[in-house]
Amino acid sequence: MLQEAVDALMDNGRHGRPVTGAGNRPLKSLSDMLKGKTGRFRMNLLGKRVDYSGRSVIVIGPELKLNQCGLPKKMALVLFEPFIIRRLKELGYVHTVRSAKKLIERREPIVWDILEEVTVGHPVLLNRAPTLHRLSVQAFEPVLIEGDAIRVHPLVCTAYNADFDGDQMAVHVPLSVEAQLEARILMLAPNNIFGPSNGRPITTPTQDITLGCAFLTANPRKAASAKAAEKTRLCIMEDADEVLYAYSEGMVTLHTPVLIKNPDLGNETIFGDATNKRIETTPGRVIFNGIWPKEIGFYNKKAGKKQLGEIINRCYQVCGHARTVRVLDDMKEIGFKYATKAGISIGIDDMIIPEEKGDVVQKAVESVGTVTKQYNQGAITDGERYNKIVDIWTQATDEVASVAFRALEYNKGKAEMNPVFLMVDSAARGNRNQVRQLSGMRGLMAKPSGEIIERPIVANFREGLTVLEYFISTHGARKGLADTALKTANSGYLTRRLVDVTQDLVVTEDDYFDYLIGISINRDMIPIAVREALADTGLLFLGFKIDDWAFRVLFRSLMSQEGRGRRRRYAHVAAQITPEEGRILEPERARRYMEDYFQDSAIDISGAVLKTLCGNCFCNGNRVQAQNGVRVANIGYR
């Protein structure tokens, strides 16, 4: 009895059934008081409760600049109270703190004027829980607004993982001059346009903005018929100004093909054409190119999410930080404007069912019948029969998906674009898998155990599911919801452990040149797709991250070479190929140097072995000074 009582006091429920009290609830033990997010450590010692802070629901602020957030006046009045009191005393309106507070409570007109004055140039911090990485807390300059909701710039939503379905954010006011300076230099949103984990732009446009830019830069509109195509003439215009004038007067549409003088003729630009005297383009693309610096050149292609990210990256490399931030705001403006003008919406008629679907399904049914016949004759085992049937239906589903996507692109020969295709093709919203289920076929489903049901769902959502098909579909939906909850808990715990082991990571060396050992992979042994991924993202020691899928294939290549005795040590040759001292190569230049100087590709794996980091490892495109702590920010990279 005494042992049980002591066990219950120390850690109730660890050994056998927990001791319960009134209401049949387990008694709280000493370990329960300490552990978990409600325990003494995380709740009271690590969890801080601060004054001069507040929280509210967030809504979109499309009119804001990247460095701004909309702060409700009634919140700002409380948050900036000490600054208002000081200013009231300086101006002689009050002589004591008590009288100043009474003035603020009465909402006197002078209080609002002073509030406008003290908030200018005073950044506030916005934090969205869960705070998973450093960009979950950013600084903004407050713009006073009416209402109760905080307004947020649309381009910072990716970094915060925020949306506007009821999300809340906490706002904090840095009080001291040092805190304000740190917030402005290190935490201001325009200074955090690249993700710290991989160095790629994190403020890339999404959804509406991507859709607007994709609509603007879509390919020239095709004629509805051959007869109409004969009548259509290519409009020849002098320059971009004439195109814009013609569009404003209604003489051309956004997607009318026009021939204009090449603005990049004879100039070396990133995306421009330096050879042709004239280029065929559209008024939409002329408007789109109006926001980019001249160094970028005339971008005369469709611009989806991936292309926009690439242009932003190159703009930063060529034109610098300040110009890139202005471009991001301009892109937001035209994206929203032309998404609105396009009036894009989707209806059930936009999910076009391909005519070839019936033939593909019939062919698959016949193949399944042949396999079943072989099984009945004893030619194959039950396991072989199952695998063959799953393969047949997987191939059939993929084929239906591809013809469905082509049907959306063709859009029954209409001149206008299919809105579903435009959204998916630009990566504004949705993916090919969803298109397959909307207008192709749902395909194979899995049981809760993970085993694939060999009878597929042949119908799509446009046609509607039978009762049995609907019932089979519920397995996946239920499992998806359960997995989401479980994965969140597991990933949260893993992050806490990663933070614990990385908190002492400090940059100790300028570079690894003296003692680095890498691994050489013969170029011919690497699959072409992986070689392209290497060229696109650069090498790890050049400050860029190799995509996970590429790394897995590379790892397999390494193992196969090791088995053949081809693995050998390779001296670090980054010093030989880096043209300027201390410069991190951009992907394009990395590719050129690899082609010119390398027969082998050196992969830096030493950072994981040596308990140290060099200044080039921090993957944000800039060298980090020695003795700087990188800690948690480096988790995503390593």
HELIX and SHEET records of a PDB file:
HELIX    1   1 LEU A    2  ASP A   11  1                                  10    
HELIX    2   2 ALA A   22  ASN A   24  5                                   3    
HELIX    3   3 LEU A   30  LEU A   34  1                                   5    
HELIX    4   4 ARG A   40  LEU A   46  3                                   7    
HELIX    5   5 LYS A   73  LEU A   79  1                                   7    
HELIX    6   6 GLU A   81  GLU A   90  1                                  10    
HELIX    7   7 VAL A   97  GLU A  105  1                                   9    
HELIX    8   8 PRO A  109  THR A  119  1                                  11    
HELIX    9   9 ARG A  134  SER A  136  5                                   3    
HELIX   10  10 PRO A  154  VAL A  156  5                                   3    
HELIX   11  11 CYS A  157  TYR A  160  1                                   4    
HELIX   12  12 VAL A  177  GLU A  182  1                                   6    
HELIX   13  13 ALA A  183  MET A  187  3                                   5    
HELIX   14  14 ALA A  189  ASN A  191  5                                   3    
HELIX   15  15 ASP A  208  LEU A  216  1                                   9    
HELIX   16  16 ALA A  226  LYS A  231  1                                   6    
HELIX   17  17 ALA A  240  SER A  248  1                                   9    
HELIX   18  18 PRO A  283  ASN A  289  1                                   7    
HELIX   19  19 LYS A  294  ILE A  296  5                                   3    
HELIX   20  20 LYS A  305  CYS A  319  1                                  15    
HELIX   21  21 HIS A  321  ALA A  342  1                                  22    
HELIX   22  22 ILE A  348  ASP A  350  5                                   3    
HELIX   23  23 LYS A  357  ASN A  376  1                                  20    
HELIX   24  24 ASP A  382  TYR A  410  1                                  29    
HELIX   25  25 ASN A  411  GLY A  413  5                                   3    
HELIX   26  26 PRO A  419  ASP A  425  1                                   7    
HELIX   27  27 ARG A  432  VAL A  435  1                                   4    
HELIX   28  28 ARG A  436  GLY A  440  3                                   5    
HELIX   29  29 VAL A  467  THR A  502  1                                  36    
HELIX   30  30 ARG A  523  MET A  525  5                                   3    
HELIX   31  31 ILE A  528  THR A  537  1                                  10    
HELIX   32  32 LEU A  540  LEU A  542  5                                   3    
HELIX   33  33 ASP A  548  GLY A  563  1                                  16    
HELIX   34  34 ALA A  574  ILE A  577  1                                   4    
HELIX   35  35 PRO A  587  TYR A  597  1                                  11    
HELIX   36  36 SER A  606  ALA A  608  5                                   3    
HELIX   37  37 GLY A  615  PHE A  618  5                                   4    
HELIX   38  38 ARG A  631  ASN A  634  5                                   4    
SHEET    1   A 6 GLN A  68  PRO A  72  0                                        
SHEET    2   A 6 VAL A 137  ILE A 145  1                                        
SHEET    3   A 6 VAL A 124  ASN A 127 -1                                        
SHEET    4   A 6 GLN A 168  HIS A 172 -1                                        
SHEET    5   A 6 SER A  53  ILE A  60 -1                                        
SHEET    6   A 6 ILE A 150  VAL A 152  1                                        
SHEET    1   B 3 CYS A 235  ILE A 236  0                                        
SHEET    2   B 3 VAL A 258  LYS A 261  1                                        
SHEET    3   B 3 ARG A 278  THR A 281 -1                                        
SHEET    1   C 2 VAL A 507  GLU A 509  0                                        
SHEET    2   C 2 LEU A 613  CYS A 614  1                                        
SHEET    1   D 3 ARG A 569  ALA A 571  0                                        
SHEET    2   D 3 ILE A 517  ASN A 522 -1                                        
SHEET    3   D 3 ASP A 600  ILE A 603 -1                                        
END                                                                             
